[in-house]
Amino acid sequence: MKVLIACEFSGIVREEFKKRGHDAWSCDILPAEIPGQHIQDDVLLYLNEGWDLMIAHPPCTYLSNAGIRWFNEKIYNEKAVERKRLRLEAFDFVMKLANANMSKIAIENPVGWLNSHWKKPEQIIQPYQFGDRESKRTCLWLKELPKLKPTKIVTPKVYGYFKRGKKKGQPIYGTQYCKFSEDRAKIRSITYQGIARAMAEQWG
C-alpha cells in the first residue's frame, strides 16, 4: 500500500508502516528526524501521487483550544485579528487535505476549531490507551477507516497538580507540563509510538 504521512517530520508513523512492508512516505516543510522516505516540501503539491492512504497531522497552533484566549480582540487588538486570519488559513489547509482524492484518509488534531466549525471527530483517543503513559486528547476524523481499537490501556503519568486557578488540585499531565520554548509546539505535535503502531497494524 502506498501511504502518505502528511505534516510529519518525526518519521515515527512512517517507519511503523515501513516495518509492515508498505511504501510509506512522510512529508513536511521540516527535515525528517529519522532518515527515510521523506519529502521536505508543501504536502499540498503531492496529494495526487496515487496514495492509497493518507494520515495527516496538520499544525494545530491556530486550531487548538489551548490558545483560545489569544483570539480576544478587546484585549489583544490587531494581534487577535491577525491570529483569526491565520486560523482561517489553517482551516482551509485542513479542508484541502480532507477533500483530497484518496479512498482512505485520517486527519489528527486536538479538540478545537475543527470540532465546532467543521464536524465532530469520528473518534477521540489517548496515548495511554496504546501503552504510552501520557495524556493527550487526540481527535481523529476518518474517511473509510475503522476506529482504532485500544491495544494496551495504562495509567497516565501525573507530573504534578495545579496550585491555583480554576484547575486547582487537578493533575498536570505531560503535554501541560511541557515548558514554553521555541520547540514546545514541535515537541507536543509528535505522535506517540503506541498510536503510530496501532495505525500501522489496524489501518495497514
BELUR-V709317 format. One record per backbone hydrogen bond with DSSP energy under -0.5 kcal/mol. NH is the residue of the N-H (numbers start at 1). CO is the residue of the C=O. E is the energy in kcal/mol with one decimal. If there is no record, write none. Layout:
NH	CO	E
NH	CO	E
//
This chain:
3	1	-0.7
3	23	-2.0
4	53	-2.7
5	3	-0.5
5	25	-3.4
6	4	-0.9
6	55	-1.6
7	27	-1.9
8	5	-0.7
8	27	-1.3
15	11	-2.3
16	12	-1.4
17	13	-1.8
18	14	-2.2
19	15	-2.2
20	16	-0.7
20	17	-0.7
21	18	-2.1
22	17	-2.0
23	1	-1.9
24	22	-1.6
25	3	-2.7
26	37	-2.2
27	5	-2.0
28	39	-2.1
33	9	-2.9
35	33	-0.5
38	36	-1.4
39	26	-2.6
40	38	-0.6
41	28	-0.9
41	39	-1.2
43	41	-0.6
45	42	-1.8
46	43	-2.2
47	44	-0.7
49	46	-0.8
52	2	-2.8
53	2	-1.5
54	104	-1.8
55	4	-2.5
56	54	-0.5
56	106	-3.2
57	6	-2.1
63	60	-1.0
64	60	-2.6
65	111	-2.0
67	64	-0.7
68	65	-1.7
70	67	-1.5
71	68	-1.6
72	69	-1.5
73	71	-0.9
75	72	-0.6
76	72	-2.9
77	73	-1.7
79	76	-1.7
80	76	-0.6
80	77	-0.7
81	77	-1.8
82	78	-2.6
83	79	-2.0
84	80	-2.2
85	81	-1.8
86	82	-2.2
87	83	-1.8
88	84	-1.9
89	85	-1.8
90	86	-2.3
91	87	-2.4
92	88	-2.2
93	89	-1.7
94	90	-2.0
95	91	-2.2
96	92	-1.7
97	93	-1.6
98	94	-2.8
99	95	-1.9
100	97	-1.4
102	100	-2.2
104	52	-0.7
105	143	-1.6
106	54	-2.5
107	141	-2.3
108	56	-2.7
109	139	-1.6
113	63	-3.2
115	112	-0.7
116	112	-1.1
117	113	-2.5
118	114	-1.6
119	114	-1.5
122	140	-1.5
123	140	-1.6
125	138	-2.9
128	134	-1.0
129	126	-1.9
130	127	-2.2
131	152	-2.1
132	127	-1.8
133	131	-0.5
134	132	-2.3
136	134	-0.5
138	125	-2.5
139	109	-2.8
140	123	-3.0
141	107	-2.6
142	140	-0.6
143	105	-2.9
144	142	-0.5
151	129	-1.2
152	129	-1.7
154	128	-2.9
154	152	-0.5
157	133	-1.8
159	157	-0.5
159	172	-3.3
160	172	-0.7
162	170	-2.6
168	165	-1.7
169	162	-3.2
170	167	-2.7
172	160	-2.9
173	171	-0.5
175	135	-0.7
176	173	-0.9
177	173	-2.1
178	174	-1.6
184	181	-1.2
187	183	-2.9
188	184	-2.5
189	185	-1.2
190	186	-0.6
190	187	-0.9
196	192	-2.3
197	193	-2.6
198	194	-2.0
199	195	-2.4
200	196	-2.0
201	197	-2.6
202	198	-2.9
203	199	-2.3
204	199	-0.5
204	200	-0.9
//
